Amino acid sequence: MRLILLGPPGAGKGTQAQRLVERHGIPQLSTGDMLRAAVKAESDIGLKAKSVMDAGQLVSDEIVNQIVSERVDQADCANGFILDGYPRTVPQAQALNDILEGKDLALDAVIELKVDETALMKRIEKRVADTKAAGGTVRADDNAESFGKRLEEYRAKTAPLSAYYEKTGQLRVIDGMAEMDAVTAEIEQIVGPAKH
């Protein structure tokens, strides 16, 4: 099972990905984790990525695509994987398609968690208020302003992926505002039962 989870920050992708990992025994591949692992392993592409990051620059699509390509070849991905944070743009989605085709693989589904952004903003504000009330520390980026910027960036760069995957016929849209277990149940209907 090879999946992509789409949705804005705070939509619950992380929670749902974790449930899929536990239920289906496939890894969740996050771009950040893959980059860090490649750098740590000092692979050719990891060293290239390290020099770019050390210079304070963003890693190019070419490097990210190659890291993803190498990562999906690893043994733990034999039964599938969940991509998280990749692809972020339509060109990355097209590159992913080429990568998978070259390995005789294909995506099983692209699942988008549709959410009400106003309700998401209220959820963040409530979480911040609850954390402060409990005497906890609020993450620096866990505020309405930062969250608003992340939503804008998502709309500009990542939201076009919905249209791209809709054209390919792979997009499945789920109400991300539903109760967590209901969202999980809907995802399970799309991906099918766990194969253990």
The 8 nearest C-alpha neighbors of each residue, nearest first, counted from 0:
[[1, 79, 107, 78, 2, 80, 190, 106],
 [2, 0, 79, 106, 80, 107, 81, 108],
 [3, 1, 81, 108, 109, 107, 106, 82],
 [2, 4, 109, 82, 81, 110, 5, 83],
 [3, 5, 110, 111, 109, 83, 12, 2],
 [6, 4, 111, 110, 112, 3, 7, 109],
 [5, 7, 112, 111, 10, 113, 8, 4],
 [6, 8, 10, 153, 9, 150, 5, 114],
 [9, 7, 10, 150, 6, 149, 146, 11],
 [8, 10, 11, 7, 119, 12, 123, 6],
 [11, 9, 8, 7, 12, 6, 175, 114],
 [10, 12, 14, 9, 13, 15, 175, 112],
 [13, 11, 15, 14, 10, 16, 4, 6],
 [14, 12, 16, 15, 11, 17, 83, 10],
 [13, 15, 17, 11, 16, 12, 18, 179],
 [14, 16, 18, 12, 17, 13, 11, 19],
 [17, 15, 19, 13, 18, 14, 12, 20],
 [18, 16, 20, 14, 15, 19, 13, 21],
 [17, 19, 15, 21, 16, 20, 22, 14],
 [18, 20, 22, 16, 17, 21, 23, 15],
 [19, 21, 17, 24, 25, 18, 23, 22],
 [22, 20, 18, 19, 24, 23, 17, 25],
 [21, 23, 19, 20, 24, 193, 18, 25],
 [22, 24, 193, 20, 25, 19, 21, 194],
 [25, 23, 20, 21, 22, 26, 19, 78],
 [24, 26, 20, 80, 23, 79, 78, 76],
 [27, 25, 80, 20, 28, 81, 76, 24],
 [26, 28, 81, 80, 82, 29, 20, 16],
 [29, 27, 82, 83, 81, 26, 30, 80],
 [28, 30, 83, 32, 31, 84, 33, 82],
 [29, 31, 33, 32, 84, 34, 85, 28],
 [30, 32, 34, 29, 33, 35, 84, 36],
 [31, 33, 35, 29, 34, 30, 36, 28],
 [34, 32, 36, 30, 31, 35, 37, 29],
 [35, 33, 31, 37, 32, 36, 30, 38],
 [34, 36, 38, 32, 33, 37, 39, 31],
 [37, 35, 39, 33, 38, 34, 40, 32],
 [38, 36, 45, 40, 34, 39, 35, 42],
 [37, 39, 45, 41, 35, 36, 40, 46],
 [40, 38, 36, 41, 37, 35, 45, 42],
 [39, 41, 37, 42, 38, 36, 45, 35],
 [42, 40, 38, 45, 39, 46, 37, 43],
 [41, 43, 45, 40, 44, 37, 46, 38],
 [44, 42, 46, 45, 47, 41, 37, 48],
 [43, 45, 47, 46, 42, 48, 62, 66],
 [46, 44, 38, 37, 42, 48, 41, 47],
 [45, 47, 49, 43, 48, 44, 41, 38],
 [46, 48, 44, 45, 50, 49, 43, 51],
 [49, 47, 45, 51, 46, 50, 44, 52],
 [50, 48, 46, 52, 51, 47, 53, 38],
 [49, 51, 53, 47, 52, 48, 54, 46],
 [50, 52, 48, 54, 49, 53, 56, 58],
 [53, 51, 55, 49, 54, 56, 50, 48],
 [52, 54, 50, 55, 51, 49, 56, 48],
 [55, 53, 51, 52, 56, 50, 49, 57],
 [56, 54, 52, 53, 51, 57, 50, 58],
 [57, 55, 52, 54, 51, 58, 53, 59],
 [56, 58, 59, 52, 51, 55, 54, 48],
 [57, 59, 51, 48, 56, 62, 52, 60],
 [60, 58, 61, 62, 57, 63, 48, 64],
 [59, 61, 63, 62, 64, 58, 91, 90],
 [60, 62, 64, 59, 63, 65, 58, 66],
 [63, 61, 65, 59, 64, 60, 66, 58],
 [62, 64, 60, 66, 65, 61, 67, 59],
 [65, 63, 67, 61, 62, 66, 60, 68],
 [64, 66, 68, 62, 67, 63, 69, 61],
 [65, 67, 63, 69, 68, 64, 70, 62],
 [68, 66, 70, 64, 65, 69, 63, 71],
 [67, 69, 65, 66, 70, 71, 64, 98],
 [70, 68, 66, 72, 67, 71, 65, 73],
 [69, 71, 67, 72, 68, 73, 66, 33],
 [70, 72, 73, 68, 76, 69, 67, 80],
 [73, 71, 70, 69, 74, 76, 68, 77],
 [74, 72, 71, 70, 75, 76, 69, 77],
 [73, 75, 76, 77, 72, 71, 78, 70],
 [76, 74, 77, 73, 26, 25, 78, 79],
 [77, 75, 79, 74, 78, 71, 80, 73],
 [76, 78, 74, 79, 75, 73, 72, 71],
 [79, 77, 76, 0, 25, 80, 75, 1],
 [80, 78, 0, 1, 76, 77, 25, 81],
 [79, 81, 1, 26, 25, 76, 27, 2],
 [80, 82, 27, 2, 3, 28, 1, 26],
 [83, 81, 3, 28, 85, 27, 2, 29],
 [82, 84, 29, 85, 28, 4, 81, 3],
 [83, 85, 30, 29, 86, 87, 82, 5],
 [86, 84, 87, 83, 82, 30, 29, 91],
 [85, 87, 91, 92, 88, 84, 95, 89],
 [88, 86, 85, 157, 84, 91, 156, 89],
 [87, 89, 91, 157, 90, 86, 156, 92],
 [88, 90, 92, 91, 160, 93, 159, 163],
 [91, 89, 93, 92, 88, 94, 86, 60],
 [92, 90, 94, 86, 88, 89, 93, 95],
 [93, 91, 89, 95, 86, 90, 94, 96],
 [92, 94, 90, 96, 91, 95, 89, 97],
 [93, 95, 91, 97, 96, 92, 98, 90],
 [96, 94, 98, 92, 97, 93, 91, 99],
 [95, 97, 93, 99, 94, 98, 100, 92],
 [96, 98, 94, 100, 95, 99, 101, 93],
 [99, 97, 95, 101, 96, 100, 94, 68],
 [100, 98, 104, 102, 96, 101, 97, 105],
 [101, 99, 103, 97, 102, 104, 98, 96],
 [100, 102, 98, 99, 103, 97, 104, 96],
 [101, 103, 99, 100, 104, 98, 105, 72],
 [104, 102, 100, 101, 99, 105, 98, 97],
 [105, 103, 99, 102, 100, 106, 101, 98],
 [106, 104, 99, 107, 100, 103, 1, 96],
 [107, 105, 1, 108, 2, 104, 109, 0],
 [106, 108, 1, 2, 0, 105, 109, 169],
 [109, 107, 2, 169, 106, 110, 170, 3],
 [108, 110, 3, 170, 169, 2, 4, 171],
 [111, 109, 171, 4, 172, 170, 5, 108],
 [110, 112, 5, 172, 6, 4, 113, 173],
 [111, 113, 175, 6, 173, 174, 172, 5],
 [114, 112, 175, 174, 173, 111, 6, 172],
 [113, 115, 175, 176, 116, 112, 10, 174],
 [114, 116, 118, 117, 119, 176, 113, 175],
 [117, 115, 119, 118, 114, 120, 150, 7],
 [118, 116, 120, 119, 115, 121, 122, 114],
 [117, 119, 121, 115, 116, 120, 122, 114],
 [120, 118, 116, 122, 117, 121, 115, 123],
 [119, 121, 117, 123, 122, 118, 116, 124],
 [122, 120, 124, 118, 119, 123, 125, 117],
 [121, 123, 119, 125, 120, 124, 126, 118],
 [122, 124, 126, 120, 125, 121, 127, 119],
 [125, 123, 121, 127, 126, 122, 128, 120],
 [126, 124, 128, 122, 123, 127, 129, 121],
 [127, 125, 123, 129, 128, 124, 130, 122],
 [126, 128, 130, 124, 125, 129, 131, 123],
 [127, 129, 125, 131, 126, 130, 132, 124],
 [130, 128, 132, 126, 131, 127, 125, 133],
 [131, 129, 135, 127, 133, 128, 132, 126],
 [130, 132, 134, 128, 133, 135, 129, 127],
 [133, 131, 129, 134, 130, 128, 135, 127],
 [132, 134, 130, 131, 135, 129, 128, 136],
 [135, 133, 131, 132, 130, 136, 129, 137],
 [136, 134, 130, 131, 133, 137, 132, 129],
 [135, 137, 138, 130, 131, 134, 127, 133],
 [136, 138, 139, 127, 141, 130, 135, 131],
 [139, 137, 141, 140, 136, 142, 127, 135],
 [140, 138, 141, 137, 142, 145, 136, 127],
 [139, 141, 138, 145, 142, 146, 137, 144],
 [142, 140, 138, 139, 137, 146, 145, 143],
 [141, 143, 144, 145, 140, 146, 124, 123],
 [142, 144, 146, 145, 147, 124, 120, 123],
 [143, 145, 147, 146, 142, 148, 140, 141],
 [146, 144, 148, 147, 140, 142, 143, 149],
 [145, 147, 143, 149, 148, 144, 142, 150],
 [146, 148, 150, 144, 145, 149, 143, 151],
 [149, 147, 151, 145, 150, 146, 152, 144],
 [150, 148, 146, 152, 151, 147, 153, 145],
 [149, 151, 153, 147, 148, 152, 154, 146],
 [152, 150, 148, 154, 153, 149, 155, 147],
 [151, 153, 149, 155, 150, 154, 156, 148],
 [152, 154, 150, 157, 151, 156, 155, 7],
 [155, 153, 158, 151, 152, 156, 157, 150],
 [154, 156, 152, 153, 151, 157, 158, 159],
 [157, 155, 153, 88, 154, 152, 158, 159],
 [156, 158, 153, 87, 88, 159, 160, 154],
 [157, 159, 154, 160, 161, 156, 153, 155],
 [160, 158, 161, 162, 157, 163, 156, 89],
 [161, 159, 163, 158, 162, 157, 89, 164],
 [162, 160, 159, 164, 163, 158, 165, 170],
 [161, 163, 165, 159, 160, 164, 166, 158],
 [164, 162, 160, 166, 161, 165, 159, 167],
 [165, 163, 167, 170, 166, 161, 169, 162],
 [164, 166, 162, 170, 168, 167, 163, 161],
 [165, 167, 164, 163, 168, 162, 169, 170],
 [168, 166, 164, 165, 169, 163, 170, 162],
 [167, 169, 165, 166, 170, 164, 171, 163],
 [170, 168, 108, 167, 164, 109, 165, 171],
 [171, 169, 109, 165, 164, 168, 110, 108],
 [170, 172, 110, 109, 111, 169, 173, 108],
 [173, 171, 111, 110, 112, 170, 113, 174],
 [172, 174, 112, 175, 113, 111, 171, 182],
 [175, 173, 113, 176, 177, 112, 114, 172],
 [174, 176, 112, 113, 114, 177, 173, 10],
 [177, 175, 174, 114, 178, 115, 113, 10],
 [178, 176, 175, 174, 182, 181, 179, 180],
 [177, 179, 181, 180, 182, 176, 175, 183],
 [180, 178, 182, 181, 177, 183, 175, 11],
 [181, 179, 183, 182, 178, 184, 177, 185],
 [180, 182, 184, 178, 183, 179, 185, 177],
 [181, 183, 185, 179, 180, 184, 177, 186],
 [184, 182, 180, 186, 181, 185, 187, 179],
 [185, 183, 181, 187, 182, 186, 180, 188],
 [184, 186, 188, 182, 187, 183, 181, 189],
 [187, 185, 183, 189, 188, 184, 190, 182],
 [186, 188, 184, 190, 189, 185, 191, 183],
 [189, 187, 185, 186, 191, 190, 184, 192],
 [190, 188, 186, 187, 191, 185, 108, 171],
 [191, 189, 187, 188, 186, 192, 0, 108],
 [192, 190, 188, 187, 189, 193, 186, 194],
 [193, 191, 194, 187, 190, 188, 23, 22],
 [192, 194, 23, 22, 195, 191, 24, 187],
 [193, 195, 192, 23, 22, 24, 191, 78],
 [194, 193, 23, 24, 22, 192, 78, 25]]
